[in-house]
Amino acid sequence: MTKYVHIVYVHPVENGEPNLHKVKEEKEFESHFNALTWVDIRNGRAEQKGEELRAVYLGRVNDATGELE
């Protein structure tokens, strides 16, 4: 059975936008809902603290092949 993992990266913010070339943290989730919920919570906390980091949902990865969908 094919297993999928949902990937979220945390990037530094440069010039008001996340720099997608620099990854500070990586998280894996079993569902799309959990991944997006974590992004919202992480970004909300970062904003409150004045952190220059933003979480971005990368997508769903096939665990067997490693392909991003």
N, C-alpha and C positions, 0 to 999 in steps of 0.2 A: 504494500500500500504506500502510495506517495505521501510524504510528509512535507508540509510547507512551514517555513519560519518567516515571520514578519520582522524586518530589520529597521531599526531607528538609529541614526547617527546624531551625535551632538557636535556642533561646529562652532568655532569662534565667530563673532560678528565683526565684520570690517566694513566701513563705509555704509553702515545701516543694514547690511545684508549678510546672511550666513556665508562664510567662505567654505564652499563645498569641497575644496581640495584639502582642507585640514580637518581631521577627525580627532576629537578629544575623547570621545566615549562611544561605545557601540552596545546596543541592547537588542536582544532577541525576544520575540513574543510568539505565543501560539496562535493568536488571533489578531485580525485587523483591528477589531474594536479595542483590544487591550493596548495595542501599539499606539493608536491614535489618542486614547485616554491618557497614556503616559506622556505623550508629546504635549498635550494640553496642560497637564499638571506641571511637567518640567519647565515648560516655557513660562507658565504663570509664576512659578517660584523664582525663576531667573529674573523676570521683570520686576518682581517685588524687591529682590535683593540688589538690583542694578547690575546683575551679571551680564557680561558680554558673550553669552553662549546661547545657542538656540538648537533645539531638537528638531530634526527633520525626518519624516517617514520616507524610507528609501523604497520599500516595496516588499513583495513576497518572493521568497527564494525557495526553489525546489531543493530540499535537503539532499536528495539522491544525486542530482546532476549539478547543483550549484548555480543553476540558471536563474537569473532575475526575471520575474514576470511582471 
